Amino acid sequence: MPPDVFLLPPFFDYGATLCWAVSGALVGARRGYDLVGVFILALVSSTGGGLLRDGLFLQEGTPLLLRTPEYLSLVGFATACVMIFGKRLTSLPGFQRIVVLFDALGLGAYAVVGMNLSLVKGLNIPAAMLVGMVNATGGGILRSAISGREPHLFRPGKFEAVAALVGCGVYMTLRQGLATSPTVAAWITIAVVFVVRMGSVVYGVSTSAVNSFKDEWGQDRPLP
């Protein structure tokens, strides 16, 4: 492993993967999917960003998902929990809070992993930031696309893509501008993204649509 590669602690990586897998499985269950459908949504929600990173952008060969059995085991466990316990799972004390916390932590963590691997591969700064954004948010986009829903990232809402973008800027400034070590830059970035994301959730701060086109919202028009 090259010395500049930042690795997430296993408990952190697996915890975020499990939470995102559960959120994807819940979407499938609420859509009325069977076991296969619930598993697929859990899979793409939790590992879709990494699949896009390795397969599309960095072309690293066999994706990490297929080289590390723990990920598929976590997806299977999340699927089983949702299929067996159903709504009882979401009614557990603190369930929603845990999911939100891991989501906020994972958002910055996977943005960092994507950017770090991109820099090691020799990508330029804009390209590395793009990979970081996709690594952080790609799973949610794939989940929505597969389930036939408009990706929530495209709609006004709490800072998610914005938080990831801020984190990408912070990480690149620390690494490329200030020559900060990968590990220090990574944890600072994760903390910044967490604060931005949770601040948006706690204080109800949201993005907004382009109001000058308000009269055309929801209409299908030909491209200009």
C-alpha positions in Angstrom: 0.0 0.0 0.0 1.6 3.4 -1.0 2.4 5.5 2.1 0.1 8.4 0.9 -3.0 6.2 1.0 -5.4 7.0 3.8 -7.3 4.0 5.2 -10.4 4.3 7.3 -10.5 2.4 10.6 -12.4 -0.8 10.0 -15.1 -0.1 12.7 -15.7 3.3 11.0 -15.9 1.9 7.5 -18.1 -1.1 8.4 -20.4 1.1 10.6 -21.0 3.5 7.8 -21.5 0.7 5.3 -24.0 -1.1 7.6 -26.0 2.1 8.1 -26.2 2.9 4.4 -27.1 -0.7 3.6 -30.0 -0.5 6.1 -31.2 2.8 4.7 -31.2 1.2 1.2 -32.9 -1.9 2.4 -35.6 0.2 4.0 -36.3 2.0 0.7 -36.7 -1.3 -1.0 -39.0 -2.7 1.7 -41.1 0.5 1.6 -41.4 0.2 -2.2 -42.8 -3.3 -1.8 -39.7 -5.2 -3.2 -38.9 -8.8 -2.5 -35.7 -10.2 -1.0 -33.7 -9.7 -4.1 -34.8 -6.1 -4.6 -34.2 -5.2 -1.0 -30.7 -6.7 -1.2 -29.8 -4.9 -4.4 -30.9 -1.5 -3.0 -28.9 -2.2 0.2 -25.9 -3.1 -1.9 -25.9 0.0 -4.2 -26.7 2.3 -1.3 -23.7 1.2 0.7 -21.2 0.4 -2.0 -22.3 2.2 -5.1 -20.0 5.1 -4.7 -17.0 2.8 -4.4 -18.1 0.8 -7.4 -18.3 3.9 -9.5 -14.9 5.1 -8.2 -13.1 1.8 -8.9 -14.9 0.7 -12.0 -15.6 3.9 -13.8 -13.1 6.6 -12.7 -9.9 4.9 -11.4 -10.4 1.6 -13.2 -8.7 -0.4 -10.4 -9.7 -3.8 -11.7 -11.8 -5.9 -9.4 -13.8 -3.5 -7.1 -13.0 -3.5 -3.4 -16.5 -4.8 -2.7 -15.6 -8.1 -4.4 -12.2 -8.4 -2.8 -13.4 -7.8 0.8 -16.1 -10.3 1.9 -17.0 -8.2 4.9 -18.9 -5.7 2.7 -21.3 -8.3 1.2 -21.7 -9.8 4.7 -22.8 -6.4 6.0 -25.2 -5.9 3.2 -26.7 -9.4 3.7 -27.0 -8.7 7.5 -28.8 -5.3 6.8 -31.1 -7.0 4.4 -32.0 -9.8 6.8 -32.6 -7.3 9.6 -35.1 -5.3 7.5 -36.8 -8.4 6.1 -37.2 -9.9 9.6 -37.9 -7.0 11.9 -39.5 -4.6 9.4 -41.0 -1.5 11.1 -39.8 -2.6 14.5 -36.3 -1.8 13.4 -37.0 1.9 12.7 -38.9 2.2 16.0 -35.8 1.2 18.1 -34.7 4.0 20.4 -32.1 6.2 18.8 -32.3 4.4 15.4 -32.8 7.5 13.3 -30.2 9.4 15.2 -27.5 6.7 14.7 -28.3 6.6 10.9 -28.0 10.4 10.6 -24.7 10.5 12.6 -23.1 7.7 10.5 -24.4 9.3 7.3 -22.7 12.6 8.2 -19.5 10.9 9.2 -19.5 8.6 6.2 -20.1 11.5 3.8 -16.8 13.1 4.6 -14.9 9.9 5.0 -15.7 8.5 1.6 -15.2 11.8 -0.1 -11.7 11.8 1.4 -11.0 8.2 0.4 -12.1 8.9 -3.2 -9.9 12.0 -3.4 -6.9 10.4 -1.7 -6.9 7.4 -4.1 -7.3 9.8 -7.1 -4.3 11.8 -6.0 -2.2 8.6 -5.6 -3.3 7.7 -9.1 -2.0 11.1 -10.4 -5.4 12.7 -11.2 -5.5 16.5 -11.2 -7.3 18.5 -8.5 -10.7 19.0 -10.3 -10.8 15.3 -11.3 -9.9 14.1 -7.8 -12.7 16.3 -6.3 -15.2 14.8 -8.8 -14.2 11.3 -7.7 -14.5 12.3 -4.1 -18.0 13.7 -4.7 -19.1 10.5 -6.5 -17.5 8.3 -3.9 -19.5 10.1 -1.2 -22.9 10.5 -2.9 -22.9 7.9 -5.7 -24.7 5.2 -3.7 -27.7 7.4 -3.0 -28.0 8.4 -6.7 -27.8 4.8 -7.9 -30.4 3.7 -5.3 -32.8 6.4 -6.5 -32.2 5.6 -10.2 -32.7 1.8 -9.7 -35.9 2.3 -7.7 -37.3 4.7 -10.3 -37.2 7.8 -8.1 -35.6 11.3 -8.7 -32.3 11.4 -6.8 -32.9 13.5 -3.6 -29.5 15.2 -4.2 -31.1 17.0 -7.2 -33.8 18.5 -5.1 -33.6 21.3 -2.5 -32.8 19.9 0.9 -30.4 19.6 3.8 -26.7 20.0 2.9 -25.4 16.7 1.6 -23.7 17.3 -1.7 -22.9 20.8 -0.5 -21.2 19.4 2.6 -19.2 16.9 0.5 -18.2 19.7 -1.9 -17.0 21.8 1.1 -15.0 18.9 2.4 -13.4 18.3 -1.0 -12.3 21.9 -1.1 -10.9 21.7 2.5 -9.0 18.5 1.8 -7.4 19.8 -1.4 -6.4 23.0 0.3 -4.8 21.1 3.1 -3.1 18.5 0.9 -2.1 20.5 -2.2 -1.9 24.0 -0.7 -0.5 23.4 2.8 1.2 20.1 2.3 -0.6 18.6 5.2 -0.2 14.8 5.8 -2.9 12.6 4.3 -4.1 11.4 7.7 -4.3 14.8 9.4 -6.0 16.3 6.3 -8.4 13.4 6.2 -9.6 13.8 9.8 -9.9 17.5 9.6 -12.0 17.1 6.4 -14.2 14.5 8.0 -14.8 16.8 11.0 -15.7 19.8 8.7 -18.1 17.8 6.6 -19.7 16.4 9.8 -20.2 19.9 11.2 -21.7 21.3 7.9 -24.0 18.3 7.4 -25.2 18.1 11.0 -25.5 21.9 11.2 -27.9 21.8 8.3 -29.9 19.1 9.8 -30.1 20.6 13.3 -30.8 24.2 12.2 -33.0 23.3 9.2 -30.7 25.0 6.7 -31.5 23.9 3.1 -30.5 24.5 -0.4 -32.9 26.3 -2.7 -34.1 25.9 -6.3 -33.7 28.5 -9.1 -36.7 30.6 -8.4 -36.7 32.4 -11.8 -38.0 29.1 -13.3 -40.6 28.5 -10.7 -43.5 28.7 -13.2 -41.9 25.8 -15.1 -41.2 23.4 -12.2 -42.5 20.0 -12.8 -43.0 20.6 -16.5 -41.3 18.5 -19.2 -39.9 20.8 -21.8 -37.6 20.1 -24.8 -34.0 21.0 -24.3 -33.1 24.5 -25.5 
